[in-house]
Amino acid sequence: MAMALFNDYAKKNSIDAVADSAGVAAANGVSVSPNSLAVLDEIGIDLSGYKSKPISRDLLNNADLIV
């Protein structure tokens, strides 16, 4: 959800930055919860196609900042 909020803000404010999301204990391919989708939909953000993913070496190598 934070990724979607940041990316929406960056796009609307012409900020050249993109957030990605992954977890150290995340299952691969799990959909966003219906409650999160509903909240994001209320503010015009569609995250319905997003699926969870575990952190990977490629993600780490391509990141400028990890939070």
N, C-alpha and C positions, 0 to 999 in steps of 0.2 A: 504494500500500500504506500509506503514511504517512497519507493522507487517511482510509482505512478504519479504521486503528488509532485515530486521533484521534477520529473520529466515534463509534466504539464506546465509547471511554473517556468522552467527553462525555455521551453518552446514559446510560450506567450510573451516572454521578456527578452527574446533573442539572445539567450545565453548559450554559448557554444559548449555545452556539457551534456552528458548522458549518464544516467544512473542505471545500474544493473543490480540484480538481486540474486543471491544464492546463500545457502546455509550450510553450516558444518554438519548438521544432523538432518538436513532436509531430504525428504523422499523425492525421487525424480518423477515429474509428470503430474503432480497433484494440482488440481484447479484451485483458484482463489475462492475463499469462502463466500457463500451467498450474501452474508451480511456485509462483507467488505465490498463486494460488487455493487450492492444496493447503495451504500454510502457514496462510493465513487461515482456511480451513475447520477446521483442527485446533483453532483457538481460538474457533470458532463465529461467524465473520464471513463473510457471503456477499457477494462482490463480483463474482459471475458476470455480472451485467447491465451492469457498468460498461464504458464505451468511452472511449478516449482522445480528447482534444480539444486543439486549439491554443488558446493564450491569445487572448482577444478584448477589445475595448474594453469591452463589457458586463461581462465578468468583473472587469476592473480597476476599473470605476466602482462596482461593487457590493461590492467587497472593503473590509473594515476594516483588514486587515493582509495584506501580501504577503510571503511568505518565499521 
